[in-house]
């Protein structure tokens, strides 16, 4: 399965870059949104399930956002603030 490493790499990359906001909650929420979007696209493009990709990507993105702080990665204020 060549698609699994591709999906894993995409989700990891998005998770590392998926945080904006100052609080852990903002960072987790923005990470979840970006991860879910990227996971859904990756799932659909590779012939897998977009829903499963979104769930996995959202979980990884939320974790990535919550486990980093604004000094690690900072994309500024979230759009909802």
C-alpha positions in Angstrom: 0.0 0.0 0.0 1.8 3.1 -1.2 -1.1 5.4 -0.2 -0.7 4.7 3.5 2.7 6.4 3.8 1.5 9.3 1.7 -1.5 9.8 4.0 0.6 9.5 7.1 3.1 12.0 5.8 0.4 14.5 4.9 -1.3 14.2 8.2 1.9 14.5 10.1 2.9 17.6 8.1 -0.5 19.3 8.6 -0.5 18.4 12.3 2.9 20.1 12.8 1.7 23.2 11.0 -1.8 23.4 12.3 -1.9 25.8 15.2 -2.9 29.4 15.5 -4.0 31.2 18.6 -2.5 31.8 22.0 -4.5 29.4 24.2 -4.3 25.6 24.0 -8.0 25.5 23.2 -7.6 27.8 20.2 -4.6 25.9 19.0 -6.4 22.5 19.4 -9.5 23.8 17.6 -7.6 25.3 14.6 -5.4 22.2 14.5 -8.5 20.0 14.4 -10.1 22.0 11.6 -7.0 22.0 9.4 -6.2 18.3 10.1 -9.8 17.2 9.3 -9.7 19.1 6.0 -6.4 17.7 5.0 -7.3 14.2 6.1 -10.6 14.3 4.2 -8.8 15.4 1.0 -6.1 12.8 1.5 -8.7 10.1 2.0 -10.7 11.1 -1.1 -7.6 11.5 -3.4 -6.1 8.2 -2.5 -9.4 6.3 -2.9 -9.9 5.8 0.8 -12.7 7.1 3.0 -12.9 10.9 3.3 -14.7 10.4 6.6 -12.1 8.3 8.1 -9.4 10.6 6.8 -11.2 13.6 8.4 -11.6 11.8 11.7 -7.9 10.8 11.9 -6.6 14.1 10.6 -8.8 16.0 13.0 -7.6 14.0 16.0 -4.0 14.4 15.0 -4.4 18.1 14.2 -6.1 18.8 17.6 -3.3 16.9 19.4 -0.7 18.8 17.4 -2.3 22.1 18.3 -2.7 21.3 21.9 0.8 19.9 22.4 2.6 22.9 20.9 2.7 26.5 22.1 2.8 29.7 20.3 6.6 29.8 20.4 6.8 26.5 18.5 4.4 27.4 15.6 2.4 30.6 15.4 0.1 31.4 12.5 -1.4 34.4 14.4 -4.9 35.0 15.6 -7.6 32.4 14.7 -10.4 33.7 12.5 -13.0 33.4 15.2 -11.2 35.9 17.5 
